[in-house]
């Protein structure tokens, strides 16, 4: 997945999260508004009407009925009684108007109309009583029994309406709880869905990222392997797979300086296949390449210590660097290489010393000093190689000085 696609997927994820949160907020707001409306309905439609109906009932009892009782027992004057009646009726009218202004249901109107008729009838009754109080002797005095019956009747009517309002309040409360639980469930479900979608998309994205990481690691390993092969190819002779002249130059300098610091012997040998030009002339270059490979294999199988380094320096010429060894062991190693090549029994009719392939070896083993140069050791080994050829070839000439 390209960086642009990855960026777009992250943007989609952010948009999804943002959209989900906006939806959750919107649904939460709508449900809160519904709960507020239900609370208003419960408060203004049930609680306030209950308080107003109770106030009307209390006014009939504590103000109007009490006023007539005290007037009939001459505890208050006619004027005070008439004033109390006027104030009570006015207060009842005010409370009833407020009650009627509240939200009403269609099935409630029968109770409301009946109660309103009762209040109107009882209001006219108290108006007549007020007229009697203000003009004594014009009509007979009102009977307290009749008054008590009327008050009880209006109390019963109002209490029926209060009972209805109580039932309505309980119903509104159940509706409010249902809305609340419904809103809560919707919110939880929506949050779960949003979370599930976000987790699913995130899992898909991170799975793709993990896959790409594995691919990147695999590509890095492949590249590392290719770089290693390229590095090896730059230091390896393509025909014999021995180290080449380039790597010899690097290693010779490094090991020479290390031997000089540690004051240990440094061994270098040069090998040359005897009469190799005649071998190529006799058997051809393809057979000659196979012979070079066979000699290289002998070097590999004979020199197996970590401090042994065989090289192909060019043509039929090979080189060997041996570290962490004494001079006698190094000379023995040279003899073993010569014998192992001879043991191959490769036919060589062009040789002037034998009928099989052989090598000449010149070597030097010396503890380097600061006054010595690297080229001097190479020159000494080359001189010893020339001496081995002069002495009849197929032999090892070794020296411990330059």
C-alpha positions as CSV (number, residue, x, y, z in Angstrom):
1,X,0.0,0.0,0.0
2,X,1.5,3.3,-1.1
3,X,1.8,6.2,1.5
4,X,-1.0,8.1,-0.2
5,X,-3.4,5.1,0.2
6,X,-2.3,4.6,3.8
7,X,-2.9,8.3,4.4
8,X,-6.4,8.1,2.8
9,X,-7.3,5.1,5.0
10,X,-6.2,7.0,8.1
11,X,-8.3,10.0,7.0
12,X,-11.3,7.6,6.5
13,X,-10.7,6.3,10.0
14,X,-10.7,9.7,11.4
15,X,-13.8,10.7,9.5
16,X,-15.6,7.5,10.7
17,X,-14.6,8.2,14.3
18,X,-15.6,11.9,13.9
19,X,-18.9,11.0,12.2
20,X,-19.7,8.4,14.9
21,X,-19.0,10.9,17.7
22,X,-21.2,13.5,16.0
23,X,-24.0,10.9,15.6
24,X,-23.6,9.9,19.2
25,X,-23.7,13.5,20.3
26,X,-26.8,14.2,18.1
27,X,-28.7,11.2,19.3
28,X,-27.7,12.0,22.9
29,X,-28.9,15.6,22.4
30,X,-32.2,14.5,20.9
31,X,-32.9,12.0,23.6
32,X,-32.0,14.6,26.3
33,X,-34.4,17.0,24.7
34,X,-37.1,14.3,24.8
35,X,-36.3,13.6,28.4
36,X,-36.5,17.3,29.1
37,X,-39.9,17.5,27.3
38,X,-41.1,14.5,29.4
39,X,-39.9,16.2,32.5
40,X,-41.7,19.4,31.5
41,X,-44.8,17.3,30.8
42,X,-44.5,15.6,34.2
43,X,-43.9,18.9,36.0
44,X,-46.2,21.3,34.2
45,X,-48.8,18.6,33.2
46,X,-49.0,16.7,36.5
47,X,-47.1,18.2,39.4
48,X,-48.2,21.8,39.1
49,X,-51.9,20.9,38.4
50,X,-51.8,18.7,41.5
51,X,-50.6,21.7,43.6
52,X,-53.2,24.0,42.1
53,X,-56.0,21.5,42.7
54,X,-54.9,21.0,46.3
55,X,-54.8,24.7,46.7
56,X,-58.4,25.1,45.4
57,X,-59.6,22.4,47.8
58,X,-57.7,23.9,50.6
59,X,-59.2,27.4,49.8
60,X,-62.7,26.0,50.0
61,X,-62.0,24.4,53.3
62,X,-59.7,26.8,55.1
63,X,-61.0,30.1,53.8
64,X,-64.6,29.9,52.6
65,X,-66.0,27.2,54.9
66,X,-64.0,28.6,57.9
67,X,-65.3,32.1,57.1
68,X,-68.9,31.1,57.1
69,X,-68.4,29.1,60.3
70,X,-66.9,32.0,62.1
71,X,-69.5,34.4,60.7
72,X,-72.3,32.2,61.8
73,X,-70.9,32.2,65.4
74,X,-70.4,36.0,65.2
75,X,-66.6,35.7,65.5
76,X,-66.1,38.1,62.5
77,X,-68.1,41.0,61.1
78,X,-70.3,40.9,58.1
79,X,-67.9,43.1,56.1
80,X,-64.9,40.8,57.0
81,X,-66.8,37.7,56.0
82,X,-67.9,39.2,52.7
83,X,-64.3,40.3,52.0
84,X,-62.9,36.8,52.8
85,X,-65.5,35.2,50.5
86,X,-64.6,37.6,47.6
87,X,-60.9,36.9,48.1
88,X,-61.4,33.2,48.3
89,X,-63.6,33.0,45.2
90,X,-61.1,35.2,43.3
91,X,-58.2,33.0,44.4
92,X,-60.1,29.9,43.3
93,X,-60.8,31.4,39.9
94,X,-57.2,32.3,39.5
95,X,-56.0,28.8,40.4
96,X,-58.5,27.2,38.1
97,X,-57.5,29.4,35.2
98,X,-53.9,28.4,35.8
99,X,-54.9,24.8,36.0
100,X,-56.8,25.0,32.7
101,X,-53.7,26.5,31.0
102,X,-51.7,23.3,31.7
103,X,-51.4,20.5,29.2
104,X,-54.6,18.4,29.1
105,X,-55.3,15.0,27.5
106,X,-58.5,14.4,25.6
107,X,-59.6,11.7,28.1
108,X,-59.1,14.1,31.0
109,X,-61.5,16.8,29.7
110,X,-64.6,15.0,31.0
111,X,-63.2,15.3,34.6
112,X,-62.2,18.9,34.0
113,X,-65.5,20.0,32.6
114,X,-67.4,18.3,35.4
115,X,-65.1,19.9,38.0
116,X,-65.5,23.3,36.3
117,X,-69.3,23.0,36.5
118,X,-69.0,22.2,40.2
119,X,-66.7,25.1,40.9
120,X,-69.1,27.5,39.0
121,X,-72.1,26.2,40.9
122,X,-70.4,26.5,44.3
123,X,-69.1,29.9,43.3
124,X,-72.6,31.1,42.7
125,X,-73.7,29.6,46.0
126,X,-71.0,31.6,47.8
127,X,-72.0,34.8,45.9
128,X,-75.5,34.3,47.1
129,X,-74.2,33.8,50.7
130,X,-72.1,37.0,50.3
131,X,-75.3,38.9,49.3
132,X,-77.2,37.6,52.3
133,X,-74.3,38.6,54.6
134,X,-74.2,42.1,53.2
135,X,-78.1,42.5,53.3
136,X,-79.2,40.7,56.4
137,X,-82.9,40.0,56.6
138,X,-83.5,39.9,52.8
139,X,-83.1,36.1,52.7
140,X,-82.8,33.4,55.3
141,X,-79.3,32.7,56.6
142,X,-77.5,29.9,54.8
143,X,-77.5,26.5,56.5
144,X,-74.2,25.2,57.6
145,X,-75.3,21.7,56.7
146,X,-75.9,22.7,53.1
147,X,-72.6,24.4,53.1
148,X,-70.8,21.4,54.4
149,X,-72.5,19.2,51.8
150,X,-71.5,21.5,49.0
151,X,-67.9,21.7,50.3
152,X,-67.7,17.9,50.6
153,X,-69.1,17.5,47.1
154,X,-66.5,19.8,45.6
155,X,-63.8,18.1,47.7
156,X,-64.8,14.8,46.2
157,X,-64.8,16.1,42.7
158,X,-61.4,17.7,43.1
159,X,-60.0,14.6,44.7
160,X,-61.2,12.5,41.8
161,X,-59.4,14.9,39.5
162,X,-56.3,14.7,41.8
163,X,-56.5,10.9,41.6
164,X,-56.6,11.2,37.8
165,X,-53.6,13.6,37.8
166,X,-51.7,11.2,40.1
167,X,-52.4,8.3,37.8
168,X,-51.3,10.5,34.8
169,X,-48.1,11.4,36.7
170,X,-47.3,7.8,37.3
171,X,-47.9,7.1,33.6
172,X,-45.7,10.0,32.6
173,X,-43.0,8.7,35.0
174,X,-43.1,5.2,33.4
175,X,-42.9,6.8,29.9
176,X,-40.0,8.9,31.1
177,X,-38.2,5.8,32.4
178,X,-38.9,4.0,29.1
179,X,-37.5,6.9,27.1
180,X,-34.5,7.0,29.3
181,X,-33.7,3.3,29.0
182,X,-34.4,3.5,25.3
183,X,-32.0,6.4,24.9
184,X,-29.4,4.6,26.9
185,X,-29.7,1.5,24.9
186,X,-29.5,3.4,21.6
187,X,-26.4,5.2,22.9
188,X,-24.7,2.0,24.0
189,X,-25.6,0.2,20.7
190,X,-24.3,3.1,18.6
191,X,-21.1,3.4,20.6
192,X,-20.6,-0.4,20.2
193,X,-21.2,-0.2,16.5
194,X,-18.8,2.8,16.1
195,X,-16.2,1.0,18.2
196,X,-16.6,-2.2,16.2
197,X,-16.2,-0.3,12.9
198,X,-13.2,1.6,14.1
199,X,-11.6,-1.5,15.5
200,X,-12.3,-3.4,12.3
201,X,-10.9,-0.7,10.1
202,X,-7.9,-0.3,12.4
203,X,-7.3,-4.0,12.4
204,X,-7.4,-4.1,8.6
205,X,-5.0,-1.1,8.4
206,X,-2.6,-2.5,11.0
207,X,-2.7,-6.0,9.3
208,X,-1.8,-4.4,6.1
209,X,1.0,-2.5,7.8
210,X,2.3,-5.7,9.4
211,X,2.2,-7.4,6.1
212,X,4.1,-4.6,4.5
213,X,6.6,-4.7,7.4
214,X,7.2,-8.4,6.7
215,X,7.6,-7.7,3.0
216,X,10.0,-4.9,3.9
217,X,12.0,-7.2,6.2
218,X,12.0,-9.9,3.5
219,X,13.1,-7.4,0.9
220,X,15.8,-6.1,3.3
221,X,17.1,-9.6,3.9
222,X,17.1,-10.3,0.1
223,X,18.9,-7.0,-0.5
224,X,21.4,-7.9,2.3
225,X,22.0,-11.3,0.8
226,X,22.5,-9.7,-2.6
227,X,24.9,-7.2,-1.2
228,X,26.8,-10.0,0.5
229,X,26.9,-11.9,-2.8
230,X,28.0,-8.7,-4.6
231,X,30.7,-8.1,-2.0
232,X,31.9,-11.7,-2.2
233,X,31.9,-11.4,-6.0
234,X,34.0,-8.3,-5.7
235,X,36.6,-10.2,-3.6
236,X,36.3,-13.6,-5.3
237,X,37.8,-15.0,-8.4
238,X,34.9,-16.1,-10.6
239,X,36.6,-19.2,-12.0
240,X,38.1,-20.8,-8.9
241,X,35.9,-19.1,-6.2
242,X,39.2,-18.3,-4.3
243,X,39.9,-14.8,-3.0
244,X,41.1,-12.6,-5.9
245,X,44.0,-10.1,-6.2
246,X,41.9,-7.2,-4.9
247,X,41.1,-8.9,-1.6
248,X,44.7,-10.1,-1.4
249,X,45.9,-6.5,-1.4
250,X,43.6,-5.6,1.4
251,X,44.2,-8.7,3.5
252,X,48.0,-8.7,3.0
253,X,48.2,-5.2,4.4
254,X,45.9,-5.9,7.4
255,X,47.6,-9.2,8.4
256,X,51.1,-7.7,7.9
257,X,50.3,-4.9,10.4
258,X,48.6,-7.2,12.8
259,X,51.6,-9.6,12.9
260,X,53.9,-6.6,13.4
261,X,51.9,-5.4,16.4
262,X,51.6,-8.9,17.9
263,X,55.3,-9.8,17.0
264,X,54.1,-13.1,15.5
265,X,55.3,-14.8,12.3
266,X,53.7,-13.7,9.0
267,X,53.7,-16.4,6.3
268,X,53.2,-15.8,2.6
269,X,53.6,-18.4,-0.1
270,X,53.4,-18.1,-3.9
271,X,52.4,-21.1,-6.0
272,X,52.8,-21.6,-9.7
273,X,51.6,-24.6,-11.9
274,X,54.6,-26.0,-13.6
275,X,54.6,-25.6,-17.4
276,X,51.0,-24.4,-17.5
277,X,51.4,-22.7,-20.9
278,X,52.3,-26.1,-22.4
279,X,49.4,-27.6,-20.6
280,X,47.0,-25.2,-22.3
281,X,48.7,-25.7,-25.6
282,X,48.3,-29.5,-25.2
283,X,44.8,-29.8,-23.7
284,X,43.2,-26.5,-24.5
285,X,42.0,-23.6,-22.4
286,X,38.8,-25.4,-21.2
287,X,40.8,-28.2,-19.8
288,X,43.2,-25.6,-18.4
289,X,40.4,-23.9,-16.5
290,X,39.2,-27.2,-15.1
291,X,42.8,-27.8,-13.9
292,X,42.9,-24.4,-12.2
293,X,39.7,-25.3,-10.4
294,X,41.2,-28.6,-9.3
295,X,44.3,-26.9,-7.8
296,X,42.0,-24.3,-6.1
297,X,40.0,-27.1,-4.6
298,X,43.3,-28.6,-3.2
299,X,44.1,-25.2,-1.6
300,X,40.6,-25.1,0.0
301,X,40.7,-28.6,1.4
302,X,44.2,-28.3,2.7
303,X,44.0,-24.8,4.2
304,X,41.0,-25.1,6.5
305,X,42.1,-23.1,9.6
306,X,40.4,-19.7,10.2
307,X,43.8,-18.0,9.7
308,X,44.5,-19.6,6.3
309,X,43.7,-17.5,3.2
310,X,44.2,-18.9,-0.4
311,X,44.2,-16.5,-3.4
312,X,44.3,-16.7,-7.1
313,X,46.7,-13.9,-8.0
314,X,46.4,-14.2,-11.8
315,X,46.7,-16.8,-14.5
316,X,48.2,-20.0,-13.0
317,X,49.7,-18.1,-10.0
318,X,48.2,-18.6,-6.5
319,X,49.0,-17.1,-3.2
320,X,48.6,-18.2,0.4
321,X,48.6,-16.1,3.6
322,X,48.9,-18.1,6.9
323,X,48.5,-16.4,10.3
324,X,48.9,-17.5,13.9
325,X,51.4,-20.3,12.9
326,X,55.1,-21.0,13.4
327,X,57.5,-21.2,10.4
328,X,58.0,-25.0,10.5
329,X,54.3,-25.6,10.5
330,X,53.9,-23.2,7.6
331,X,56.7,-25.0,5.6
332,X,55.0,-28.3,6.3
333,X,51.7,-26.8,5.0
334,X,53.5,-25.9,1.8
335,X,54.8,-29.4,1.4
336,X,51.3,-30.8,2.0
337,X,49.8,-28.5,-0.7
338,X,52.5,-29.6,-3.2
339,X,51.9,-33.3,-2.4
340,X,48.1,-33.0,-2.6
341,X,48.4,-31.4,-6.1
342,X,50.7,-34.1,-7.2
343,X,48.3,-36.7,-5.8
344,X,45.6,-35.5,-8.2
345,X,47.5,-37.5,-10.9
346,X,46.3,-35.0,-13.6
347,X,47.9,-36.0,-16.9
348,X,50.5,-33.4,-18.2
349,X,52.3,-34.6,-21.3
350,X,53.8,-31.1,-21.8
351,X,55.6,-31.2,-18.5
352,X,59.4,-31.5,-18.7
353,X,59.8,-33.0,-15.2
354,X,56.9,-35.5,-14.9
355,X,53.9,-36.9,-16.7
356,X,51.4,-35.5,-14.1
357,X,50.6,-32.0,-13.0
358,X,52.8,-30.4,-10.3
359,X,53.3,-27.0,-8.6
360,X,56.3,-25.0,-7.4
361,X,56.0,-23.1,-4.2
362,X,58.1,-20.2,-2.8
363,X,57.4,-19.0,0.7
364,X,58.7,-16.7,3.4
365,X,58.0,-16.8,7.2
366,X,59.2,-13.7,9.1
367,X,58.2,-11.6,12.1
368,X,57.5,-8.1,10.5
369,X,59.2,-5.0,11.9
370,X,58.6,-1.3,11.3
371,X,61.6,-1.2,8.9
372,X,60.1,-3.8,6.6
373,X,57.8,-3.1,3.7
374,X,54.9,-5.2,2.5
375,X,56.3,-5.4,-1.0
376,X,59.5,-6.8,0.4
377,X,57.8,-10.0,1.6
378,X,56.0,-10.4,-1.7
379,X,59.3,-10.0,-3.5
380,X,61.0,-12.5,-1.2
381,X,58.3,-15.1,-1.8
382,X,58.5,-14.5,-5.6
383,X,62.3,-14.9,-5.4
384,X,61.9,-18.3,-3.6
385,X,59.4,-19.4,-6.2
386,X,61.9,-18.6,-8.9
387,X,64.5,-20.6,-7.0
388,X,62.1,-23.6,-6.7
389,X,61.7,-23.5,-10.5
390,X,65.4,-23.2,-11.0
391,X,66.0,-26.2,-8.8
392,X,63.8,-28.4,-10.9
393,X,60.2,-27.4,-10.0
394,X,57.7,-29.5,-8.0
395,X,59.2,-28.4,-4.7
396,X,59.0,-25.9,-1.9
397,X,61.6,-23.3,-1.2
398,X,61.1,-21.5,2.1
399,X,63.1,-18.8,3.9
400,X,63.0,-17.0,7.3
401,X,64.6,-13.7,6.2
402,X,64.2,-11.2,3.4
